[in-house]
Amino acid sequence: MIKVTCAIIVDADGLVFAAQRSAAMSLPLKWEFPGGKIEPGETAEACLIREIKEELNVEVEIVAALPANTHQYPSVTIQLIPFVCRLILGEITLKEHLDFKWLSKDELLALDWAEADVPIVKYYLNFKYD
Ligand SMILES: Nc1nc2c([nH]c(=O)n2[C@H]2C[C@H](O)[C@@H](COP(=O)(O)OP(=O)(O)OP(=O)(O)O)O2)c(=O)[nH]1
């Protein structure tokens, strides 16, 4: 099983950042929360901060952890480990993704998410914090 972290980046207005995988990536054109695979010896939190810097060229701060979701794709099983985050430094620049959107809670579920993300979107919609 591959452990993958992902960031649910929320802005000051409560909009959530979603990124579209490129045609060249696995799960082409699916929407996801940015992040990536945990490297040997790395914590999930350190992985998340590293991946967000690599993929979006920004720094995020972790606000909360949500439950992980294990999902079996035909060729791989992943454990997707989500963190609610906020941006603390920089302007988002897409380094790997095709597109991005900032979405309100009402709009989130309508996106064509990678399958592993659907339960995580639902956890987020039930998640209360201030
Ligand atoms: N980063 C990220 N990956 C996700 C999400 N949902 C989901 O199923 N995945 C999958 C896609 C990949 O198989 C794996 C993440 O690996 P990665 O982000 O390092 O992607 P990658 O393109 O290098 O992966 P791969 O082509 O080598 O499989 O988890 C998500 O929300 N964020």
The ligand as an ORCA input file, in Angstrom:
! r2SCAN-3c Opt
* xyz 0 1
  N      -1.547     13.738     -4.523
  C      -2.701     13.087     -4.566
  N      -2.715     11.822     -5.088
  C      -3.886     11.204     -5.125
  C      -5.081     11.801     -4.657
  N      -6.093     10.929     -4.845
  C      -5.578      9.816     -5.400
  O      -6.185      8.798     -5.712
  N      -4.208      9.983     -5.583
  C      -3.308      8.965     -6.117
  C      -2.686      9.319     -7.433
  C      -1.353      8.584     -7.391
  O      -1.568      7.220     -7.711
  C      -1.001      8.660     -5.914
  C      -0.204      9.886     -5.588
  O       1.010      9.885     -6.073
  P       1.697     11.208     -6.618
  O       0.867     12.427     -6.417
  O       3.059     11.165     -6.132
  O       1.478     10.954     -8.101
  P       2.285     10.453     -9.285
  O       1.637     11.120    -10.433
  O       3.749     10.552     -9.051
  O       1.844      8.958     -9.209
  P       2.161      7.832    -10.223
  O       1.806      8.405    -11.567
  O       3.628      7.557    -10.019
  O       1.241      6.755     -9.746
  O      -2.233      8.767     -5.227
  C      -5.039     13.112     -4.116
  O      -6.036     13.704     -3.683
  N      -3.814     13.712     -4.099
*
